[in-house]
Amino acid sequence: MFSKKVRDLTIDDMILGNVVCHNCGKSVSYEGQEPLSIFTCTSCNKGFNFVPMQVDEFWLFAPLGGGGMGAVYKAYIEGEPDKVSAVKVLPRETRNDPILIDGLKLETEIIEKLGANACIVSGMGSGYFEGEYYLASEFVDGERLDKMIQRMGRIPEIDVICIVLRLLQGEAHIYNQGYLFRDMKPENIIVTKDGAVLFDYGICITIEESHFDQGDSVSGSPIYWPPERVIGDIEEANSEIYSTGMVMYHCLNGAPYFHAKEIETMARKHIRTVRLSDKEQKMKNIKDDLADVILKMIAREQEDRYQCFAEVEKDIIKIYLKRINEQIKSKK
């Protein structure tokens, strides 16, 4: 027996103070419920439903993800019922924390300066509304890369190549606007039918800032960190290339290059003087030509890596064209 299809929640429902129960499909009032929380349907007593919240013209109606720096919600835009946005607000328990507020304001400034590019998420507005600081950006409909890896294990080589080419284009755009992305990881990449898109500029800094000591602030995901971040050296475009190489390896291999769970252990692995024979130990599932590119991307010393995004892109495109030609010949 098929379950009854539940109609989609609309902005008119929320304006009237109602949600559509996911279980029974009835319109249920959320009056008196804590915004952005979950409540049980008062009609069927089974459905667990999200409590919407209005922030300026945005009506937040479904969680998309988040962490200690803020949570992101899917939102309708009042006056534009067919348009969807992704709105970031601060965590409920720390929304008045001045450090987090300053961080969100800085991210707002960055996303505005970055402007529009097909390979990165663009901003749609920001502000302060009834005690809430918020940042709205375009909603990108696709699958997060970490979820794709969980679902597929190893991603097919040609797909990984296409993903990485888009990432390099996005990073190059960010760099050309005077910034380093600094948070390359599968969780910050959405794969759509048109290609990969980068999002979340929470730890993005200017190229100029990267030349100064960041003190004890080591941000990002340890398994994708460039070694220079661990030891406090200057980060450059080749630092972004390193992290992208680590993501590329993860996609092709189905598991990260490093597996240590503790940051301290991870740091030691990144900066150790002698590494294992990388190609033999780590690259056995990756074709030699692509393995060579990855090894150059993730070289320990910055000067041994690719120095600009165009260099990496050129070598990866060569491999892409080679694979396409191989496919054509195999079909003859």
N, C-alpha and C positions, 0 to 999 in steps of 0.2 A: 504493500500500500504506500502510495506516494504522499509525502507531507504537503500540507497546504502552503502555497507560495505566499510569502508575506510581502506586502507592498513596501516600496522604499520610503524612508522618512523624508519629509520635505521641509523646507524652511518655514512654510505656513504652519505645519504641525508645531514646530518649536516656538514660533511666535505666540501661538495659543497655549503654550506650556505643556505640550504633549509629546510623547514618543510612540513609535509603533513597536509593540512587543515582538521580539524575535521568535517567540514560541507560539503565541496564539494569534498574532496579527492584529490584535485590538489596539485602539488608541488609548493610551494610559497617561494620566497626569503625572508630571514629575515635581509638582509643587511641594516645597518643603524639603526636597532632597538636596544634598550637597553637590554643587556643580562638579563635573568631571569625575564623579564617583559611579558606582554600580548599585542599582536597586532592583529588588524583586518585583515582578509584575503583580499589581494588586488584583488583577482579574483572574489569571490562571495560577498564580503563586509558583510558577515554574521558570518563567522567562527572566533572565538576568539582562538588564538593559542599562545602557550608558546614559548618564545625566548630561544633557547639553549645557553649553554656556555661551553667552553672547559677549563678544569683545569687539567694540565698535561695530562695523558693518559685517563682521564675521561671526557665524554661528558654528561653534565647534561641536561636532556630533559623533566623532569616532576617533579612538586613539590610533596613532601611527607608530609610535615608539618614543624613546627618550632615555635620559639618564640623569645624573646629578646636576648637569648644567641646564636642564630644561626638558620639557616634554612636548612632543609635536602631535597635533590633532588635525584630522581632516575637517574642513569647514566649508559651509556654503557661504556665499556672499549675498547680503541683502540687496535686492534690486537686480541681481544677476543670478537667478535661481539655477541656471544650467552650468554655472561656473563653479569650480571647486578649487580651494586653496589648501595649503599646509600651514598651520599657524603654530608657532612655538611660544609657549608661556613658561614661566619659571615654576619649579616644583612647589606644590601646595605648602609644604612645611617651611620652605626657605625663600618664598617669593619676595620677602622684604630684605633679603640679604644684600647689602650694598655691593659686595663683590660680584654676585651673580647678576645684579642689575647692570652694573658697569660692563660686565662681559656681554650681556645681550645687546646693550647699546653699541658696543664696539662691533659686534657681529653685524648689526644693522648697518653701521657705517661702511663696513667692508662689502657687504652684499650690494649696497647701492653703488659703490665705486667700481665693482667688478662689471656691472652692466649685464647685457644679454649675450649669451652664447649657447649654442645648441648642446654643448657638452657639460654645462653646469646649470644648477638650479638658479633661477633669477628671483629677485624680490618683488613683492606686490604691495608692500606697505608695512608700516610699523607705528607704534605709538604707546600711549598710556590711557587706559580706560577703566574707570571705577576700580582702582587699586591693582590693575593688571598691566604690566609691561608685556608687549607682544611683538613678534616679528612674523609677518606673513610672507610666504613665498609660493611660487607656482607648485601645484600638485603634479607630481610625475607618476603616471600610471605604469607600473611595471613590477618587476621582482627584484628585491634586494639581492646583491651578489652573494652574500653569506648564506641566504636561504637557498639560492640556486645551487651552491656548492653542497649544502646539506642534502638537497634533493637528488642531485645528479652524481655526486662524488667528483670524479674527474670530468671537467668540462671539455668537450671536443676542441682540438687544437685550433681549428679555423675560427671557432667562436671566440676563443680566448684572444686570438690575434686581433679580431675586430673590436673586442672590448677594450683591449690595451691601447689600440690606436686612438680610440675616442678619449680614453683617460689622458693620454699624452697631449691631445689637442686641448682638453679642458685645463690641464696644468699649465700648458704654454700660455693660454689666454690669461690665467690668473697671474702668472709670472710677468707677462707683458703689461699688466696693470699695476705692477710694483709689489706683488705679494707672493708669499710661499704658502701653499695649501696646508702642508704639515700633518695631515690626518688621513693619509691614504690607507684605507682598509676596506674589506668587502662590505662592512656594515654601512659605509658611506657612499656606496655605489648602487644605483638603480639601473637595471637593464630593461629597456623598453623595446618595442618592435623596431624603433629607429636607431637603437644603439645605447651605449652606456652613458649615464649622467652622474656627475659628482654633486654631492650636497654636504651641508654642515661645515660652516666656516668658523666654528667655535674657537679653534686654536690657530687660525690663520694669522700671520704677522707680516709686516712689511719687510721687503728685502733689506732695507736699512736696519731695521730692528734685529734682524737675524745676525748682523755683524757685531752686536753687542752681547755681553754675557747675560744669559737668561737666568743666572743665579741657580737656585735649587729647583726651579720649575721645569720639570721634565714631563712633557705632555704627549699624548698620543697613545697608540697601541704598541706595546713592547715588541711583539713579534714582527712588526713592520718598521720599527725605528731605524733610522740611519745611525751607524756607530758614533758619528760626531755629535749627535744629540746627547748621547749617554755621557760623553766626556767633556761636553760643554764647548766644542769647537764650532766655528762658523758653519752655518748651513747654506747651501747653494742650490742651484737647479739640479746638480748631480745628487743631492740628498733626496729630492723628490723622485728622481729616477730610481734610486736605490729602493725606496718604499714601493714604487710601482713594480719593480722587478720581483719583490717579495710577494706581492699580490698575484702577479702573473704566475709565479711558481705554484702558489697555493691553488690557483684555478686548475692548472695542468696536472698537479699531483694529487689533488683532493685533500691535502693536509698541508699545514704551514711548514716552512723551512725549519723553524725552531719549534720545540714542543714544551719548553720549560714553562711552568705555571707562575713562578715567582719572578717579579721584576728584577730582583737582584741577580738571580740565576741567569735571566735573559740578558741582562747587561753584560755579565761576564762572557757569555757566549758570543755576543756581538763584537766585543773588543779584544777577544783573545788574539794573541799574535799568530799562532799557528792554527789553521783550520784543517779539517779533514779533506781528503781528496774529493772536492765538491762534485766534480763531474762523475766520478765513479760511485760515490756514496749516495748522492742526492738526485742525479740527473738520469738515472737509468730508464725512466719512463718517458723521457723527453728526447725528441730527435736532436741530433748533434748540432745542426745549424742554429736551432732555436735555443738550445742549451748554452751555446757560446754567447748568444746575445744576453741571456739572463745572467750568466756569470759576469759579464762585463757590467751589467746594470748594478749588480750587488757586490761588486769588488769592495774589499775592506777599505782600501785607501781611496780617497776622493779623486785623486789625479788619475787613477786607473780606470775610472768609470767613464761612461759617455758624459760629455760636458754640457750638452744641450739637448732639448727634446727633439729637435729636428734630426739629430744624428741617430737617435734610437728609432725614430719613426722611419727613416730611410732604410735602415737594415731590416726592420720588421716588415715593411712593405715589400722588400725584395723577396723575403721568405713567403709572404702571402701570395705574390704573383707566381712564385715557383710552385706552390701547392696547387694553385688553380690550374696551372699548365699540366701538372701531374694528373689532376683529376680529369682534365679534357682528354689527355692521351690514353688514360686507362679506359675511357668509354668508347674509344675508336675500335 
